């Protein structure tokens, strides 16, 4: 089992920045990749960014050049630095971990609200 705890969400004006954190605990040795997803009201949950254990990253087109995912292996933590935020970035942001090629774990989510 892997437990994920997100933090760092909040209210910010358009053009501002936020950094989300996701701390992993439990059976973390089996984690292959971690990522961030978001879900806006009335919409499906969608990928924002992922990072593999080898450091390879992947981003949704809508956030390329504005968001950056990184990980601190020593702290078992993944970060999402969000710059130049737009109102359409408003959503609940969820941390995800994939382990063993089979298991998917989710955090409880953190709300990001961008005002215009």
C-alpha positions in Angstrom: 0.0 0.0 0.0 1.1 3.5 -0.8 -0.3 6.6 1.0 -0.3 10.0 -0.8 -0.8 13.3 0.9 -1.1 16.5 -1.2 -0.6 20.1 0.0 -0.1 23.5 -1.4 -3.4 24.3 -3.1 -5.2 27.6 -2.6 -6.6 30.8 -4.2 -4.4 32.8 -6.5 -4.9 35.5 -9.0 -4.4 34.9 -12.7 -0.7 35.1 -13.6 0.3 33.9 -10.2 2.1 30.8 -9.0 1.6 27.9 -6.7 3.6 24.8 -5.8 1.9 21.6 -4.9 3.5 18.8 -2.9 2.7 15.2 -2.7 4.4 13.1 0.0 4.4 9.4 -0.4 4.6 6.8 2.4 4.2 3.1 2.8 5.5 0.7 0.1 7.3 3.4 -1.8 10.0 1.1 -3.2 7.5 -0.3 -5.7 6.6 3.1 -7.2 7.5 3.4 -10.9 6.0 6.7 -11.7 4.1 9.6 -10.0 2.0 12.3 -11.5 -0.6 15.0 -11.1 -4.1 15.0 -12.4 -6.9 17.5 -12.2 -10.6 17.5 -12.3 -12.8 20.6 -12.8 -16.5 20.6 -11.9 -18.5 18.7 -14.6 -15.3 17.4 -16.3 -13.4 14.2 -16.2 -10.2 13.8 -14.4 -7.3 14.6 -16.7 -3.5 14.2 -16.7 -1.4 17.3 -15.9 2.1 15.9 -15.6 3.9 12.7 -14.8 7.5 11.8 -13.8 9.1 8.3 -13.8 11.5 6.9 -11.4 14.2 7.7 -14.0 13.2 11.3 -14.1 11.4 11.3 -17.5 8.6 13.8 -17.5 5.4 14.2 -19.5 3.0 17.1 -19.7 -0.4 17.9 -20.9 -0.3 20.4 -23.8 -2.3 22.9 -21.9 0.4 23.3 -19.2 3.6 22.9 -21.2 5.9 25.8 -20.5 4.0 26.9 -17.4 4.1 23.9 -15.1 7.1 21.8 -14.0 7.0 18.4 -12.2 9.9 17.3 -10.1 10.7 14.8 -7.4 12.9 14.6 -4.3 13.7 11.0 -3.8 15.2 11.5 -0.4 11.9 13.0 0.8 9.7 10.7 -1.2 7.9 13.8 -2.4 6.8 15.0 -5.8 6.2 18.7 -6.6 4.2 20.5 -9.2 5.4 24.1 -9.8 2.6 26.0 -11.5 3.4 29.4 -13.0 1.4 31.8 -15.1 -1.8 30.4 -13.8 -5.0 30.9 -15.7 -8.7 30.7 -14.5 -9.0 27.5 -16.6 -6.4 25.9 -14.3 -9.0 25.9 -11.6 -9.6 22.4 -10.4 -9.1 19.8 -7.7 -5.5 18.5 -8.2 -4.8 14.8 -7.4 -1.5 13.1 -6.9 -1.2 9.6 -8.3 1.4 6.8 -7.9 1.8 3.8 -10.1 3.5 0.7 -8.5 4.4 -2.6 -9.8 2.9 -1.9 -13.2 -0.4 -2.8 -11.7 -1.4 -0.7 -8.7 -2.7 2.9 -8.9 -2.9 5.0 -5.8 -4.5 8.4 -5.4 -4.3 11.2 -2.9 -7.3 13.0 -1.4 -6.8 16.0 -3.7 -6.1 19.7 -3.1 -8.1 22.6 -4.6 -6.6 25.2 -6.8 -8.7 28.2 -7.6 -7.4 30.9 -10.0 -9.3 34.2 -10.1 -9.5 36.4 -13.1 
